[in-house]
Amino acid sequence: MKIINIPIEPIEERYSLQWDKWFKDQFTKAGLDFSTVYGEKTRGKILHGSFLDVLETNLYKTSQLRRIIRILMDYKDDYPLVLFFHDLWNPGLTNIAYIRDGMGWKNLFIVGCLHAGAYDENDFLYLSQMNPWAQLMECAWFEKIVDKIFVATNYHKELVQSKRWLSPEKVCVTGFPMYPDFLNHYKITRKDIIVFPHRLYKEKRPDLFDRLKIVEGELFLNWEFYRTKDVTKTKSEYYDLLGRSKVAVSFAEQETWGIAMQEATLLGCIPIVPRRLSYPELYNDVFIYTDFKEAKSLIRRFMNDPPLRSLEEQQSKILRRGREAIPNMIKLIKILTHEQSI
């Protein structure tokens, strides 16, 4: 078996640079034969869009596709070849299926990580009016083209299955890769700071954080409220701010994993999260609120009396799931290619 490793374009604002290193490290550790296909160099900034830049991600993925096809031109279907997409929502899937089926290949497998899609009514793709054409395309991808879909949570699996036609066994809950040893060198100096660590898009509900700042700021004049995107320009500044903060709060209405809240928690922030989406699956009940009033109550309590033991347990839970994610994917790939029994 050989794996063609297909990363997301390198963007400092996202975790794509970290994933590039972590996947290669874990593939090497597992003794896998793999090569990595990068795309054309981009500006590495998100100027149009939300999770990725609308124009740049298509430029990057298209140039990756050309390089993948060059590799396939020398392929003879005489051994298992796995195309592993770090971002499975990729228009190039259709081209690869055209080649695979047109050539009659049986040993070419397509797998990858699914982050979000037009099946989520709060996602950028759906909100950008792509669902009318994307829904049938996603059904074709998920059911007829892709062999395994890796998602981080059961919530995400259930969401995909409820909105698209696909065989349930295709979607595998593996966890979200995270190997955050790099966070260890950030200095932890707690101040009375509450942070909103998300992207400033409608589905993350920054308006509710603004409302919180107005209400609570009048009561607690020494508290500082920061939307991280407003005050940090680099990933290092972002992590430094998290390391100085006491509480991180989410009001998200779209979240299949929640990397920002995970990073904040690992840097010692008390996480305050809603009882919806992936959060109840990932967070201990002590950190979960049911409405805005309860969110305010938890913040007031934890700013003065942080549940440190519960926080340590939560951090261990995040680390365990994160470190198991890629090995889980590797195991499923080996089963798929018949290199390991179930």
Stockholm file with secondary structure:
# STOCKHOLM 1.0

chainA/1-342         MKIINIPIEPIEERYSLQWDKWFKDQFTKAGLDFSTVYGEKTRGKILHGSFLDVLETNLYKTSQLRRIIRILMDYKDDYPLVLFFHDLWNPGLTNIAYIRDGMGWKNLFIVGCLHAGAYDENDFLYLSQMNPWAQLMECAWFEKIVDKIFVATNYHKELVQSKRWLSPEKVCVTGFPMYPDFLNHYKITRKDIIVFPHRLYKEKRPDLFDRLKIVEGELFLNWEFYRTKDVTKTKSEYYDLLGRSKVAVSFAEQETWGIAMQEATLLGCIPIVPRRLSYPELYNDVFIYTDFKEAKSLIRRFMNDPPLRSLEEQQSKILRRGREAIPNMIKLIKILTHEQSI
#=GR chainA/1-342 SS CEEEEECCCCCTTSSHHHHHHHHHHHHHHTTCCEEECCCCCCCCCCSSBSSSBHHHHHHHHHHHHHHHHHHHTTCCSSSCEEEEESSCCCTHHHHHHHHHHHHTCSSEEEEEECCCCTTSTTSHHHHTTCHHHHHHHHHHIIIIICSEEEESCHHHHHHHHHHSCCCGGGEEECCCCCCGGGGGGSCCCCCSEEEECSCSSGGGCHHHHHHHHHHHHHHCTTCEEEEHHHHCCSHHHHHHHHHHCSEEECCCSCCSSCHHHHHHHHTTCEEEEESSTTHHHHSCGGGEESSHHHHHHHHHHHHHSCCHHHHHHHHHHHHHHHHHHHHHHHHHHHHHTTSSCC
#=GC SS_cons         CEEEEECCCCCTTSSHHHHHHHHHHHHHHTTCCEEECCCCCCCCCCSSBSSSBHHHHHHHHHHHHHHHHHHHTTCCSSSCEEEEESSCCCTHHHHHHHHHHHHTCSSEEEEEECCCCTTSTTSHHHHTTCHHHHHHHHHHIIIIICSEEEESCHHHHHHHHHHSCCCGGGEEECCCCCCGGGGGGSCCCCCSEEEECSCSSGGGCHHHHHHHHHHHHHHCTTCEEEEHHHHCCSHHHHHHHHHHCSEEECCCSCCSSCHHHHHHHHTTCEEEEESSTTHHHHSCGGGEESSHHHHHHHHHHHHHSCCHHHHHHHHHHHHHHHHHHHHHHHHHHHHHTTSSCC
//
